[in-house]
Amino acid sequence: MSRRSAYDLSNGTSADKGADWRHDAVCRDEDPELFFAVGTSGASLMQIDQAKAVCRRCPVQTDCGEWAISRGVADGVWGGMSETEREQEMRRRGLRVNRAVHR
C-alpha cells in the first residue's frame, strides 16, 4: 500500500467507528507526503516538525492519534505523534506495533 493510500483514512465501510472526526481534520488541506518523512534525521526532522505543527492546530488531533494507535499504524505523523513517539505510546499501552500495515 502506498503512503498516499495509507493517508486515505477511508476504508470503504460505514462501520468504521469514529469516522466522523476525519471530516474536521486540518490535514485534509495539506499534501499527504508532508506526514510521511523518509528518515529520522536532517531534513526529515524538519518535515516531521512541520507535520506536527499542522496537527497542533487541528481540532481532532487526539482522535487522529487514537485512530492510528488503535490500528497499529507504524508509518507517518498521526495525531501530532511521530512514528517513534506513537510506537513508544503503543508499547506503553501494551499494544503490538504492526510494521506491515502501511509499507
C-alpha positions, 0 to 999 in steps of 0.5 A: 500500500502506498503512503498516499493510500495509507493517508486515505483514512477511508476504508470503504465501510460505514462501520468504521467507528469514529469516522466522523472526526476525519471530516474536521481534520486540518490535514485534509488541506495539506499534501499527504507526503508532508506526514510521511518523512523518509528518515529520522534525521536532517531534513526529515526532522524538519518535515516531521516538525512541520507535520506536527505543527499542522496537527497542533492546530487541528481540532481532532488531533487526539482522535487522529492519534487514537485512530492510528494507535488503535490500528497499529499504524507504524508509518507517518505523523498521526495525531501530532505523534511521530512514528517513534513517539506513537510506537513508544505510546503503543508499547506503553499501552501494551499494544503490538506495533504492526510494521506491515500495515502501511509499507 
